[in-house]
């Protein structure tokens, strides 16, 4: 957290968490991996409005599941089981996001009282951080993410249903974008993700990785709202491309009727959108979509041919492909 707030982080508590497990530790966020536009917004937030403990936030030991999570053990299998997690429920989708709390933030959150404003003794920077995570909310009980999600669905839904594609800005919480970048960079660096598949030898690939699968289920409600019909996840695929890789023009198989390509990582770090767009061939011409880190693109993968040109020298790019089918789809999900 000190890095996020302008100081130097010693990563003391993060060192107690297993590096091969997934966690999003608020006290020591990897600020260099948070999209820079989000950091700027964090520092410019208004600290004057009263904030309250989110009644949809539940603190529990990381090794324990909430009662409603008993049937999701496989999805949670790669999460770090150490420390305390603040589970924040999204009021719009019902999904729950985990934020790990170190001793300092845990003590602050546990001292807060329901329906009472956050006391002035809580530093402004800490208030901003907890509000960004949804642990603190405004008087009406809504978070910034609630408003962003509603606006995304409002804009994307009509476009998707008319044209079979729509941009989904900020699909994954930016703190989790940073945590995912850390997690998958390490998996690639340590050889836990293999290089090459049938489409190209110049990308690292992971099929149904449990962490990606967790977020796959998290965003199902959003994509269903955009598509205008109930959907269910089929499979998820992570691909980290090396320079010289290309994605040849293709359409997808039936398990990918509704897809989201999430821009997770790119090197060198882009200031805004990455310079490696995805292209869609639509009935009215080719559409070129540039994505910033954390942005998604929803599209009908079985309808629209899609592709990318050759990735430039010295560049790497990581995407997660979330695939869905109609809720009544009876075929294989693999």
Residue, then its C-alpha position, 0 to 999 in steps of 0.5 A: x500500500x505504501x507504494x500505491x500511496x507514493x512511498x516505497x513498499x518493503x513487501x513484508x506481509x506479501x512475503x508470508x503468502x505462497x508465491x504460487x497462489x493467487x492473492x490480491x493483497x490491499x496492503x501491498x498492491x503491486x502498484x507498477x502493475x495497476x493500470x496507470x489511468x486507475x492510479x491517477x483516478x485513485x489519487x484524484x478522488x474526492x475525500x470529503x463525502x462520508x463513507x460507510x462499511x459496505x454491508x455486503x462485505x464479509x471478513x473471514x479467514x482465508x482458509x474458510x469458505x462462505x456458506x454459499x461457496x461450498x459448491x465452488x471449491x474447485x474455483x477457489x482451489x488456487x487462492x492463497x489460504x493464508x491471512x484474512x479475506x474481505x469478500x465484497x459482493x457486487x450488488x448488480x451481479x451477485x458475484x463476490x470478489x476477494x481482497x486479502x487484508x494485512x494486519x494494518x488494514x484488517x485492524x482498521x476494517x474490524x474497528x468500523x461499525x455498521x451504519x456509522x461513518x468512517x471516523x476521521x482518524x482513518x487516513x484519507x489514502x486508506x479511505x480511498x484504497x478501501x473505497x476502490x475495493x468496495x469495502x467502503x461505500x457511499x451513504x446510498x450503499x453503492x460503490x464506484x464499480x457498481x456505477x461503472x458496471x451499470x454504465x458498461x451494460x447500458x452501453x454495450x448491450x444494444x451494440x452487442x445485440x445489433x452488431x455481435x460485438x461490444x467493448x467492455x471497459x474495465x471488465x476486471x477490477x483494476x486491483x485484480x488486474x494487477x494481481x493477475x499480471x503478477x500471478x501469471x507472469x510468475x507461472x510463465x517464468x517458472x515454467x508452470x505454463x507450457x509454450x505453444x499450441x496448435x494455433x501458434x508456437x509463440x504463445x504460452x497457453x493455459x486451459x481452464x486454469x482455476x484462477x482464470x476459471x474463477x473470474x470466468x464465473x465472476x463475469x458471467x452475469x455481466x456477459x449475460x446482461x450484455x447478450x440479453x439472455x442467460x449464459x453459462x461458462x464453457x471453458x477459459x483459455x489464457x494465451x501469452x504471446x511472444x514477439x513474432x506471434x500472430x493470430x490467424x483469421x478464424x471463427x470459433x467452435x460452438x463452445x465459443x458462441x459468446x466470447x470475451x477477450x480480456x487484455x491482461x498484460x502487455x510489454x512495454x507497458x502502454x500508456x493507454x491502449x496497446x498497439x496490437x489490436x484485434x480485428x473483426x470481420x463484420x458484414x459491414x467491414x473490418x472493425x479494429x479494436x484497441x484495448x487498454x489493460x483490463x478491458x474486454x471485448x465481447x463478440x460472437x466468436x462463431x459468427x465473426x472471423x477475428x484475427x491479429x497481425x504479427x506482434x511487434x519486435x520486443x513486445x509481449x501480450x497476454x489475453x484471457x479468452x472467456x467462452x460462454x454458451x447459451x444456458x440451455x446448450x446441451x453439448x460438451x463444454x470442453 
